[in-house]
Amino acid sequence: MIDIGSVIDGTFAWVWDHLLAIIGWIIAMIAFVVVPFRRPPAEARNWLLIFFALPWVALPIYWLIGRPRYAKQRRERVADLPGILERIARKTGFDQAQITPNLCEDNHSLANLAHGLGQFPAVDGNRIELLGDYHGTIDRIIADIDRARHHVNVEFYIFKSDRVGDRLMAALERANTRGVTCRVLLDALGSYGSVASIKHRLEAAGIEVHDILPLRRRLSSSRVDLRNHRKIVVVDGRVGYTGSQNIWAPEDHGRQANRELAVRVTGPLVVQLQAIFVCDWYLETLEELAEDAMFPPLDRGTGLAAQIIATGPDNPVGGMDLIVAQAMHNASEEIVIVTPYFVPNDSLLTAIRGAVLRGVRVRLITAAKCDQYLAGLAQRSYYEEILSLGAEIHLFGPEFLHAKHSRVDHEVAILGSSNMDMRSFELNAEIDLLCYDEAFAKDLQQVENGYLERSTPLSCDEWKHRPLMHKVLENAARMMSELI
């Protein structure tokens, strides 16, 4: 006769002995249901591999970085942004037909895609100046701040209290003394270590400063490493700056000097830059900046056709990869990609493959030495595939190439804060400029030629013979790069 008591005792003893394994399997099965929601198959597959292999390790990592969305309170604020943009459009008329450019069919289609993604139409009458000298760009920004009469709005991912940051803070203090309203947004993660000192100094001068997603709030977020990667300066609603450059001196922090590319813009584009700042300010303060002086009458002079694109978790429609891939599909002669981080998704790889097969010359210009170990390994895992397709890779040095731009043929140029990686496409709040002008593309080509003169071309045969251990590490990092 079966001893029921012994069976029960034996079962409890077995469960107790294997409790961690049982809970691990429960965690893995829950992950099997939860992880694939709204996630690309390859990314979901890699997460599930870790959950089934190491559930107790995967759980805290997933809690920290596995959910690429804002927390509920943040999403409620994001839901207010379309209304804010609609009110700005009514106030300024930046979507009026009079400033709509006359574009060819391919560019018109690309502009419509960018409008649908970033909510701003292509507008005519802009003046755009390329700025490639690091400290010269700071000089230009400070000179415009010193001429400000009403307001200065500043937003940066990295803003450090060093010799470069001190110069900008001094300019803001001078402007504030003249009665100019100054506002500063800085990303809490990118500017970590300087947030408190910057706030202390500028708030003492009467300047309002807010850190974007402060660390205390990130702990309640659905993902703690979401970042606002944008770089924006707007002076009196008439002059604007954006691009790749932050406010710091990298070499003073044990880093390589950075090679950057920024733009100074005037014309209707400034309204779009201002609108993005207004939205980001609202997300941190719940204050809608609506005074008339923020949006002076549009300058409808002659100039270039362009538009601003804001992407990120606050705009979940898609990332800059949609724009870049579409522009590549339209290419007939050449594509040049300049980026410090190249970890492409399938759509970009397909676009590059298709372009090469059509006879389009594709060149990637990137840093010879990446400043982030894991990202550098993941990036190098793609080199053999890119080279074998027939594309070119040029490694820039000795500075760290932090500029981010692309050029397609001799007319379309994309420039801003977005890297060619999945973090920029899905996680970071980014800002980019899309320009449709032959003269501007020619100026950008001259910048690229300067990079190429200081770059070393990478040989496919040479790259294939790198050590096996390098290949193993690179492929492991490539898999990890998809866990976003």
C-alpha positions as CSV (number, residue, x, y, z in Angstrom):
1,M,0.0,0.0,0.0
2,I,1.3,3.4,-1.0
3,D,2.3,5.6,2.0
4,I,0.6,8.9,1.0
5,G,2.5,10.8,3.7
6,S,5.8,9.6,2.5
7,V,5.0,10.6,-1.1
8,I,4.0,14.1,0.0
9,D,7.1,14.4,2.2
10,G,9.2,13.2,-0.6
11,T,7.6,15.6,-3.1
12,F,8.1,18.6,-0.8
13,A,11.7,17.5,-0.2
14,W,12.3,17.3,-4.0
15,V,10.7,20.7,-4.6
16,W,12.7,22.3,-1.8
17,D,15.9,20.8,-3.1
18,H,15.2,22.1,-6.6
19,L,13.3,25.3,-5.7
20,L,15.8,27.7,-7.4
21,A,15.6,25.6,-10.6
22,I,11.8,25.5,-10.5
23,I,11.5,29.3,-10.0
24,G,14.1,29.7,-12.8
25,W,11.9,27.8,-15.2
26,I,8.8,29.8,-14.1
27,I,10.7,33.0,-14.8
28,A,11.8,31.6,-18.2
29,M,8.2,30.6,-19.1
30,I,6.8,34.0,-18.1
31,A,9.6,35.6,-20.3
32,F,8.5,33.4,-23.2
33,V,5.1,35.1,-23.0
34,V,6.2,38.7,-22.2
35,V,9.5,39.3,-24.1
36,P,8.3,38.8,-27.7
37,F,5.7,41.6,-27.4
38,R,6.5,44.6,-29.7
39,R,10.0,43.3,-30.2
40,P,11.9,42.2,-33.4
41,P,12.3,38.4,-33.6
42,A,16.1,38.4,-33.4
43,E,16.1,40.6,-30.4
44,A,13.4,38.5,-28.7
45,R,15.3,35.3,-29.5
46,N,18.5,36.6,-27.8
47,W,16.6,37.7,-24.7
48,L,14.9,34.3,-24.4
49,L,18.2,32.5,-24.9
50,I,19.6,34.3,-21.8
51,F,16.3,33.7,-19.8
52,F,16.4,30.0,-20.4
53,A,20.1,29.7,-19.8
54,L,20.5,32.1,-16.9
55,P,17.1,33.2,-15.6
56,W,18.3,34.7,-12.4
57,V,20.9,36.8,-14.2
58,A,18.4,37.7,-17.0
59,L,15.7,39.0,-14.7
60,P,17.5,42.0,-13.1
61,I,19.1,42.9,-16.4
62,Y,15.7,42.8,-18.2
63,W,14.2,44.9,-15.4
64,L,17.0,47.5,-15.9
65,I,17.3,47.7,-19.7
66,G,14.8,45.3,-21.3
67,R,11.8,47.6,-21.8
68,P,12.4,50.4,-24.3
69,R,9.5,52.6,-23.1
70,Y,9.0,55.5,-20.7
71,A,7.2,54.9,-17.5
72,K,3.4,55.5,-17.3
73,Q,3.7,59.1,-15.9
74,R,6.1,60.0,-18.7
75,R,3.9,58.5,-21.4
76,E,1.0,60.6,-20.1
77,R,3.1,63.7,-20.6
78,V,4.2,62.5,-24.1
79,A,0.5,62.2,-25.0
80,D,0.2,66.0,-24.6
81,L,3.0,66.8,-27.2
82,P,0.9,66.6,-30.4
83,G,-1.4,69.3,-29.0
84,I,1.5,71.5,-28.2
85,L,3.0,71.0,-31.7
86,E,-0.4,71.8,-33.2
87,R,-0.7,75.1,-31.3
88,I,2.9,76.0,-32.4
89,A,1.9,75.3,-36.0
90,R,-1.1,77.6,-35.7
91,K,0.9,80.3,-34.1
92,T,3.8,80.2,-36.6
93,G,2.4,78.8,-39.8
94,F,5.5,76.7,-40.4
95,D,3.4,74.3,-42.3
96,Q,2.1,76.9,-44.8
97,A,2.1,76.1,-48.5
98,Q,4.1,79.2,-49.2
99,I,7.2,77.8,-47.7
100,T,6.8,74.2,-49.0
101,P,9.7,73.4,-51.3
102,N,9.4,72.1,-54.9
103,L,11.2,68.7,-54.7
104,C,11.8,65.9,-57.2
105,E,9.6,62.8,-56.8
106,D,12.2,60.8,-54.8
107,N,12.9,63.7,-52.4
108,H,9.3,64.6,-52.1
109,S,8.6,61.0,-51.0
110,L,11.5,61.1,-48.5
111,A,10.3,64.4,-47.1
112,N,6.8,63.0,-46.7
113,L,8.2,60.0,-44.8
114,A,10.2,62.4,-42.6
115,H,7.1,64.5,-42.0
116,G,5.1,61.4,-40.9
117,L,7.9,60.3,-38.7
118,G,9.1,63.5,-37.1
119,Q,5.9,65.7,-37.5
120,F,7.7,68.6,-39.2
121,P,7.3,69.3,-43.0
122,A,10.1,70.2,-45.3
123,V,10.4,74.0,-45.5
124,D,12.1,76.4,-47.9
125,G,14.1,79.5,-47.2
126,N,16.7,78.2,-44.7
127,R,20.3,79.2,-44.4
128,I,22.5,76.4,-43.1
129,E,26.2,76.8,-42.2
130,L,28.4,73.8,-41.6
131,L,30.7,74.1,-38.5
132,G,33.5,71.5,-38.3
133,D,36.0,73.3,-35.9
134,Y,35.3,72.1,-32.4
135,H,36.2,75.3,-30.4
136,G,35.2,77.5,-33.4
137,T,31.7,76.2,-33.0
138,I,31.7,77.1,-29.3
139,D,32.9,80.6,-30.3
140,R,30.0,81.0,-32.7
141,I,27.4,79.8,-30.1
142,I,28.8,82.2,-27.5
143,A,28.8,85.1,-30.0
144,D,25.1,84.6,-30.7
145,I,24.3,84.3,-27.0
146,D,26.2,87.6,-26.4
147,R,23.9,89.2,-29.0
148,A,20.7,87.7,-27.5
149,R,17.9,90.1,-26.6
150,H,15.0,88.0,-25.4
151,H,15.8,84.4,-24.7
152,V,18.4,81.6,-25.0
153,N,17.3,77.9,-24.9
154,V,20.1,75.3,-24.5
155,E,19.7,71.5,-24.5
156,F,22.6,69.0,-24.6
157,Y,23.3,65.4,-23.8
158,I,26.7,66.1,-22.4
159,F,27.2,69.3,-20.6
160,K,30.3,69.3,-18.3
161,S,31.6,71.8,-15.8
162,D,35.0,72.1,-17.5
163,R,36.8,74.7,-19.5
164,V,34.3,74.5,-22.4
165,G,31.2,74.3,-20.1
166,D,32.6,77.3,-18.1
167,R,32.7,79.4,-21.2
168,L,29.1,78.6,-22.1
169,M,27.9,79.1,-18.6
170,A,29.7,82.5,-18.5
171,A,27.9,83.6,-21.7
172,L,24.5,82.5,-20.2
173,E,25.3,84.5,-17.0
174,R,26.1,87.6,-19.1
175,A,22.9,87.2,-21.1
176,N,20.9,86.8,-17.9
177,T,22.5,90.0,-16.5
178,R,21.1,91.8,-19.6
179,G,17.6,90.6,-18.8
180,V,17.7,87.7,-21.3
181,T,15.7,84.7,-20.2
182,C,18.0,81.6,-20.3
183,R,16.8,78.0,-20.0
184,V,19.0,74.9,-19.9
185,L,18.1,71.2,-20.3
186,L,20.8,68.6,-19.8
187,D,20.6,64.8,-19.8
188,A,21.1,63.4,-16.3
189,L,23.0,60.4,-17.5
190,G,25.1,62.0,-20.2
191,S,26.0,65.0,-17.9
192,Y,26.5,62.8,-14.8
193,G,29.0,64.2,-12.4
194,S,28.4,67.8,-13.5
195,V,24.7,68.2,-13.0
196,A,24.8,69.4,-9.4
197,S,27.6,72.0,-10.0
198,I,26.0,73.4,-13.2
199,K,22.7,73.7,-11.4
200,H,24.3,75.4,-8.4
201,R,26.1,77.9,-10.5
202,L,23.4,78.8,-13.0
203,E,20.5,78.8,-10.6
204,A,22.4,81.1,-8.4
205,A,22.5,83.5,-11.3
206,G,18.7,83.2,-11.8
207,I,18.9,80.7,-14.8
208,E,16.4,77.9,-14.8
209,V,18.1,74.4,-15.3
210,H,16.5,71.0,-15.4
211,D,18.1,67.6,-15.8
212,I,16.3,65.3,-18.2
213,L,15.1,62.1,-16.6
214,P,17.0,62.7,-13.3
215,L,18.4,59.5,-11.8
216,R,15.9,59.4,-9.0
217,R,13.1,59.2,-11.6
218,R,14.9,56.6,-13.7
219,L,14.5,54.1,-11.0
220,S,10.7,54.2,-11.5
221,S,11.1,54.2,-15.3
222,S,10.5,51.1,-17.4
223,R,14.2,51.4,-18.5
224,V,16.9,53.2,-16.6
225,D,19.3,54.0,-19.4
226,L,16.9,55.9,-21.7
227,R,18.7,59.1,-22.8
228,N,18.0,62.4,-24.4
229,H,20.8,62.6,-26.9
230,R,19.8,65.9,-28.6
231,K,21.9,69.0,-29.0
232,I,20.0,72.2,-29.5
233,V,20.7,75.9,-29.0
234,V,18.0,78.5,-30.0
235,V,18.7,82.3,-29.6
236,D,15.7,84.7,-29.8
237,G,13.8,82.2,-32.0
238,R,15.9,83.3,-35.0
239,V,19.2,81.5,-34.8
240,G,19.6,77.8,-34.0
241,Y,22.3,75.2,-33.7
242,T,22.3,71.4,-33.8
243,G,24.6,68.5,-34.8
244,S,26.9,66.1,-33.0
245,Q,28.8,68.4,-30.7
246,N,28.3,68.4,-26.9
247,I,29.5,71.0,-24.4
248,W,32.7,69.6,-22.9
249,A,36.4,69.1,-23.5
250,P,36.8,65.3,-24.0
251,E,40.6,65.5,-23.7
252,D,40.3,67.0,-20.2
253,H,38.4,63.8,-19.1
254,G,41.0,61.3,-20.4
255,R,39.3,60.9,-23.8
256,Q,40.5,61.6,-27.3
257,A,39.7,65.0,-28.8
258,N,36.5,64.7,-30.8
259,R,36.0,65.6,-34.5
260,E,32.5,67.0,-34.7
261,L,30.1,68.5,-37.2
262,A,27.4,71.0,-36.3
263,V,25.2,73.5,-38.2
264,R,24.1,77.0,-37.6
265,V,20.7,77.6,-39.1
266,T,18.4,80.6,-39.7
267,G,15.0,80.6,-41.3
268,P,11.9,78.4,-40.8
269,L,14.0,75.5,-39.5
270,V,14.6,77.5,-36.3
271,V,10.9,77.2,-35.5
272,Q,11.2,73.4,-35.7
273,L,14.2,73.4,-33.4
274,Q,12.4,75.7,-31.0
275,A,9.3,73.4,-31.0
276,I,11.4,70.4,-30.1
277,F,12.9,72.3,-27.2
278,V,9.5,73.4,-26.0
279,C,8.3,69.8,-26.0
280,D,11.3,68.6,-24.1
281,W,10.9,71.4,-21.6
282,Y,7.3,70.4,-21.1
283,L,8.2,66.8,-20.4
284,E,10.5,67.9,-17.5
285,T,8.5,70.8,-16.1
286,L,4.9,70.6,-17.3
287,E,5.3,74.2,-18.4
288,E,4.3,75.1,-22.0
289,L,6.5,77.9,-23.3
290,A,4.0,79.8,-25.4
291,E,5.0,83.5,-25.3
292,D,4.9,85.2,-28.7
293,A,8.6,86.2,-28.5
294,M,9.5,82.5,-28.6
295,F,8.2,82.3,-32.2
296,P,8.9,85.6,-34.1
297,P,7.4,86.0,-37.6
298,L,8.9,83.5,-40.1
299,D,11.7,84.7,-42.2
300,R,10.6,83.8,-45.7
301,G,13.8,84.7,-47.6
302,T,15.5,82.6,-50.2
303,G,17.5,79.6,-49.0
304,L,17.6,75.8,-48.7
305,A,14.9,73.2,-48.5
306,A,15.2,71.2,-45.2
307,Q,13.4,69.8,-42.2
308,I,14.1,68.7,-38.7
309,I,13.3,65.1,-37.5
310,A,12.9,64.3,-33.8
311,T,12.9,60.6,-32.9
312,G,13.0,58.6,-29.7
313,P,10.7,56.8,-27.2
314,D,8.5,59.9,-27.1
315,N,7.8,59.3,-30.8
316,P,7.4,55.5,-31.1
317,V,6.5,55.5,-34.8
318,G,10.0,54.7,-35.8
319,G,13.7,55.8,-35.8
320,M,16.1,57.4,-38.2
321,D,16.8,54.0,-39.8
322,L,13.6,54.4,-41.8
323,I,14.8,57.7,-43.2
324,V,18.4,56.5,-44.0
325,A,17.2,53.3,-45.5
326,Q,14.7,55.1,-47.8
327,A,17.3,57.6,-48.9
328,M,19.7,54.7,-49.7
329,H,17.0,52.9,-51.8
330,N,16.7,56.2,-53.8
331,A,20.5,56.3,-54.4
332,S,21.9,56.1,-58.0
333,E,25.6,57.1,-57.6
334,E,27.0,57.1,-54.1
335,I,26.3,56.8,-50.4
336,V,28.6,58.1,-47.7
337,I,28.0,57.3,-44.1
338,V,29.9,59.0,-41.3
339,T,29.3,57.7,-37.8
340,P,31.3,56.8,-34.7
341,Y,29.0,53.7,-34.0
342,F,27.9,51.4,-36.8
343,V,25.7,48.6,-35.5
344,P,23.1,48.4,-38.3
345,N,19.8,46.6,-38.3
346,D,18.5,44.3,-41.1
347,S,16.8,47.2,-43.0
348,L,20.1,49.1,-43.3
349,L,22.1,46.1,-44.3
350,T,19.5,45.3,-47.0
351,A,19.6,48.9,-48.2
352,I,23.4,48.8,-48.5
353,R,23.3,45.4,-50.2
354,G,20.8,46.6,-52.7
355,A,22.7,49.9,-53.4
356,V,26.0,48.0,-54.1
357,L,24.2,45.6,-56.5
358,R,22.8,48.6,-58.4
359,G,26.3,49.9,-58.8
360,V,26.2,52.6,-56.2
361,R,29.5,53.3,-54.4
362,V,29.0,52.9,-50.6
363,R,31.6,54.3,-48.2
364,L,31.6,54.1,-44.4
365,I,33.8,56.5,-42.6
366,T,34.2,55.7,-38.9
367,A,36.6,56.0,-36.0
368,A,39.7,53.8,-36.1
369,K,39.4,53.3,-32.3
370,C,35.9,53.2,-30.7
371,D,35.6,54.9,-27.3
372,Q,33.1,52.2,-26.1
373,Y,34.5,48.7,-25.8
374,L,31.3,46.7,-26.3
375,A,30.0,48.9,-29.1
376,G,33.4,48.8,-30.8
377,L,33.4,45.0,-30.8
378,A,29.8,44.8,-32.1
379,Q,30.7,47.3,-34.8
380,R,33.7,45.4,-36.0
381,S,31.6,42.2,-36.3
382,Y,29.9,43.8,-39.3
383,Y,33.0,44.9,-41.2
384,E,33.6,41.6,-43.0
385,E,30.0,41.5,-44.2
386,I,30.1,45.1,-45.4
387,L,33.4,44.7,-47.2
388,S,32.3,41.4,-48.8
389,L,29.3,43.2,-50.3
390,G,31.6,45.5,-52.1
391,A,31.3,48.6,-49.9
392,E,34.3,50.5,-48.5
393,I,35.3,51.2,-44.9
394,H,37.7,54.0,-44.0
395,L,39.1,54.3,-40.4
396,F,39.6,57.8,-39.2
397,G,42.3,58.9,-36.8
398,P,44.0,60.1,-34.6
399,E,41.0,62.1,-33.3
400,F,37.8,60.3,-32.3
401,L,35.4,60.8,-35.2
402,H,32.1,61.7,-33.4
403,A,30.4,63.4,-36.3
404,K,27.2,61.8,-37.6
405,H,26.0,62.5,-41.1
406,S,25.1,60.7,-44.4
407,R,25.0,61.9,-47.9
408,V,23.1,60.3,-50.8
409,D,24.2,61.2,-54.3
410,H,24.7,65.0,-54.7
411,E,21.6,66.4,-53.1
412,V,20.3,64.6,-50.0
413,A,22.2,65.2,-46.7
414,I,21.3,63.9,-43.2
415,L,23.1,65.4,-40.2
416,G,22.5,65.5,-36.5
417,S,22.8,63.5,-33.3
418,S,21.8,60.0,-34.5
419,N,24.4,57.2,-34.7
420,M,24.0,54.3,-37.0
421,D,23.1,51.9,-34.2
422,M,20.1,50.4,-32.6
423,R,20.4,52.6,-29.5
424,S,19.9,55.7,-31.6
425,F,17.1,54.0,-33.7
426,E,15.1,52.8,-30.7
427,L,16.2,54.2,-27.3
428,N,17.7,57.7,-27.5
429,A,15.8,60.9,-28.1
430,E,17.5,62.2,-31.2
431,I,17.4,65.2,-33.5
432,D,18.5,65.3,-37.1
433,L,18.4,67.7,-40.1
434,L,17.5,66.5,-43.5
435,C,18.5,68.8,-46.3
436,Y,17.7,68.7,-50.1
437,D,20.2,71.0,-51.7
438,E,23.0,70.4,-54.2
439,A,25.3,73.2,-52.9
440,F,24.9,72.0,-49.3
441,A,25.7,68.4,-50.3
442,K,28.8,69.6,-52.1
443,D,29.9,71.4,-49.0
444,L,29.3,68.2,-47.0
445,Q,31.3,66.3,-49.6
446,Q,34.3,68.6,-49.0
447,V,34.1,67.7,-45.3
448,E,34.0,64.0,-46.1
449,N,37.1,64.4,-48.4
450,G,38.9,65.9,-45.4
451,Y,38.0,62.9,-43.3
452,L,39.2,60.5,-46.1
453,E,42.6,62.2,-46.3
454,R,43.1,61.3,-42.6
455,S,41.6,57.8,-42.9
456,T,43.0,54.4,-43.7
457,P,41.0,52.1,-46.0
458,L,40.3,48.7,-44.6
459,S,41.1,45.7,-46.8
460,C,38.6,42.7,-46.8
461,D,41.4,40.2,-47.2
462,E,43.4,41.7,-44.3
463,W,40.3,41.9,-42.1
464,K,39.3,38.2,-42.7
465,H,42.7,37.1,-41.2
466,R,42.3,38.8,-37.8
467,P,42.7,36.4,-34.8
468,L,39.9,33.9,-34.1
469,M,39.5,35.3,-30.5
470,H,38.7,38.7,-31.9
471,K,36.0,37.2,-34.1
472,V,34.5,35.3,-31.1
473,L,34.4,38.4,-29.0
474,E,33.0,40.5,-31.8
475,N,30.2,38.1,-32.5
476,A,29.3,37.8,-28.8
477,A,29.1,41.6,-28.6
478,R,27.0,41.6,-31.8
479,M,24.4,39.4,-30.1
480,M,24.4,41.5,-27.0
481,S,23.9,44.7,-29.0
482,E,20.4,43.4,-30.0
483,L,19.3,43.1,-26.3
484,I,17.5,46.4,-26.3
